Amino acid sequence: DVKVTQSSRYLVKRTGEKVFLECVQDMDHENMFWYRQDPGLGLRLIYFSYDVKMKEKGDIPEGYSVSREKKERFSLILESASTNQTSMYLCASSLARSQYFGPGTRLTVT
Amino acid sequence: DQQVKQNSPSLSVQEGRISILNCDYTNSMFDYFLWYKKYPAEGPTFLISISSIKDKNEDGRFTVFLNKSAKHLSLHIVPSQPGDSAVYFCAASYSNSGGYQKVTFGTGTKLQVIP
């Protein structure tokens, strides 16, 4: 069974803080993704990576950066958290067309 | 610009009846379509997919239909069960100029199956 784990299920941060969201997959997948899910907007792609140290911007990369130093780990960084980044963050990995998702991190920025 | 649209935010169906979830897309480059199911407090899980060279794919109680000329796909669940109550996301993908898969998700439809 593919397992995608995310470091926290719930996180509360203050405006201006630097936030790290970690994601680890155990299936040696090449591709990893970060999405945010908001009511009425579905899943929107923030960044993705097709290889170690490689990253590509998704549809809404502003205010975010990513890091992929090892194949199994993909980190999402909020350099200076803002209240409009309060959301559910979902990490996924894939080998082919279908993606495997982690349980999500509910981030609240106050 | 919402390239993948699920126009029904919610749907209620009686147990045992058919559930039909719809999805429309605008980008002709999409060549692969997927449905994911999401329970509260969990990540989405892959349900079923279809390539653009087909018009139907079936897996047990779940069938996906693709109408390329109308840029429309639908997911049929027969018979519907209470455990099917979840949010369903439609997704569409194509290979971009860099050879990477570009995936776009819809906004989701919340299905409630009433016992």
Boltz contact constraints between the chains, C-beta under 6 A:
constraints:
  - contact:
      token1: [A, 42]
      token2: [B, 105]
      max_distance: 6.0
  - contact:
      token1: [A, 42]
      token2: [B, 106]
      max_distance: 6.0
  - contact:
      token1: [A, 42]
      token2: [B, 107]
      max_distance: 6.0
  - contact:
      token1: [A, 42]
      token2: [B, 108]
      max_distance: 6.0
  - contact:
      token1: [A, 43]
      token2: [B, 105]
      max_distance: 6.0
  - contact:
      token1: [A, 50]
      token2: [B, 100]
      max_distance: 6.0
  - contact:
      token1: [A, 90]
      token2: [B, 43]
      max_distance: 6.0
  - contact:
      token1: [A, 97]
      token2: [B, 32]
      max_distance: 6.0
  - contact:
      token1: [A, 98]
      token2: [B, 46]
      max_distance: 6.0
  - contact:
      token1: [A, 101]
      token2: [B, 43]
      max_distance: 6.0
  - contact:
      token1: [A, 101]
      token2: [B, 44]
      max_distance: 6.0
  - contact:
      token1: [A, 102]
      token2: [B, 43]
      max_distance: 6.0
  - contact:
      token1: [A, 103]
      token2: [B, 42]
      max_distance: 6.0
  - contact:
      token1: [A, 103]
      token2: [B, 43]
      max_distance: 6.0
  - contact:
      token1: [A, 104]
      token2: [B, 43]
      max_distance: 6.0
